[in-house]
Every structure is written in C-alpha cells, then in structure tokens.
C-alpha cells in the first residue's frame, strides 16, 4: 500500500491520479524490494526541517526534476520513512524523510555502504 502526502488539498487529487503510475513501474518495485533489505544503520543524516514541504524542496533540488516540479511524498508499507516521487514517476530512493515530532522532519541518506548494497540488490531485481 502506498500513501500520498500532498502539498495541499487541491493538489492531492492530481497526486493520487499520479500514484497509479508510480505503483505500476517495474523499477519502483525493484527499488522497494532492495530498500527492504537495507539495514537501518545504513541511513545517515542530520538535516532537519520544520515541515515536509521543506524536506521535499531540498530533495527536489538534488534530483533530476525541473525546478517547477512540486514533489509528491509517499509512505510505502514495509519501509520506514517517507519517500519522494520524481517527476517521471520513479521513487527517489537515495534519501528518505523521517517524521520526528510535530514540527521536526529529518532527511536521511543512504551511506556509501548502503548505496552499494542497494545497487547490487536492485540490479539483481531489474
């Protein structure tokens, strides 16, 4: 099950329509399966924002998306954290957002070892 966190109520309907495309992409299934095998200690980071939108903006600036893209956040069953969906519908798996209180959202990134493990698993699954 995938839950969508919208930027506002109006964009939520549009984002939910996009979620159908996210769930059906083969690469996303492989990413989720690979991420489920990554040890929790392989996630590192201390960047904290006061809201989810600020985290998504920060991640969007690191990704392949255009500056006009309003990122979508998803929660995926079996994975800790919230993940950003790229403009092309793929899951941005290099980082996740952890809600750590009412106004505290932390961005965590895969460590070098975690990323190597992820890539090896992902390539076996694609």
Secondary structure by P-SEA (a helix, b strand, c coil): ccccccccccaaaaaaaaaaaaaacaaaaaaaaaaaaccccccccccccccaaaaaaaaaaacccccccbbbbbbbccccbbbbbcccccccccbbbbbccccbbbbbbbcaaaaaaaaaaaaacc
